[in-house]
Amino acid sequence: MKRSYWLIAIVVFGTTALTAQKTDPIATGLGGVAIIAGETRSPEINPNIADTESAAVQAPLKEIPVWKQKLYYGYNFDIYYHSDTRNQVKEKGWSVSIEPEIGWRLKERVYLGLRFGGSYQDTYSTYTYYNLLDDSKESEDLRIQQGSWSVTPYVRYRLKTIFNDKVGIWLEAHLYTGMEFPRVTDGVAYGTDYDGLKHSVIYGAQVSPVITYQFNKKKSFQIFFSIISLGYSGTTFCYVDPLTGTRHNEYTNDVIAFSGKLKNLIANQFTPGLYGLKIGVQRSF
């Protein structure tokens, strides 16, 4: 009689286990992992839920603000060394500048931007002249240190990309204006170009090539070839007579044909130095 009860219990338990498997919540797509009758099973993949979750993950990517997609910023560095002789004046010196920038990607190939420049220049000059009293040739040394600032709005157009779109060739047109503040730190400026000079205003327009290298989606490296450029430049020199205190201005202008820096380079038979090489980095937000 006891054996009959055990048999009935086994049959009932087995039937219950089978029923539990048939009503397994996993089959309904609710997810989770269930342990039934000592067996571990993972949920079945519901394609509808998978698509919904994927769309939910991708949705925020489409909602990135426009300013984050279009706006960029950067910083540029320029070093310039020169050495030339003109009108009995030997001059050599160097300058360094830093230019932060901010811009807007108007189109895939068209960028609009604005650079703010600050620079420092150190120039050594030797002025040679004839002393009429004893008919001798004499010289005077002069050292000028100069600080300056400039503002440069620009538009840039991409001509071509090469090497799997990593390298871009651009043509940039820009306007610029700024001020220079020279200071005599050694020697006497009397009778020289710096005699009574308080400041000068610079302005102009220029077109030159730019080469960029794309590191990743957010960062690119750029090189400015200002030495190969066309345009116009002008300078207004403001002088103050040290005796009377009166002010007067002098104006000069020049048509840039392959840059004045390139002219200096050729005139000095390729004097070693970096001539207007400006490099920088652009980054997206």
PyMOL commands that set and color helices and strands:
alter all, ss='L'
color gray80, all
select helices_A, chain A and resi 2-22+25-28+47-62+66-70+260-267
alter helices_A, ss='H'
color red, helices_A
select strands_A, chain A and resi 34-36+39-41+71-86+89-105+110-131+136-162+167-186+197-214+219-225+230-240+247-257+277-284
alter strands_A, ss='S'
color yellow, strands_A
deselect
rebuild
show_as cartoon
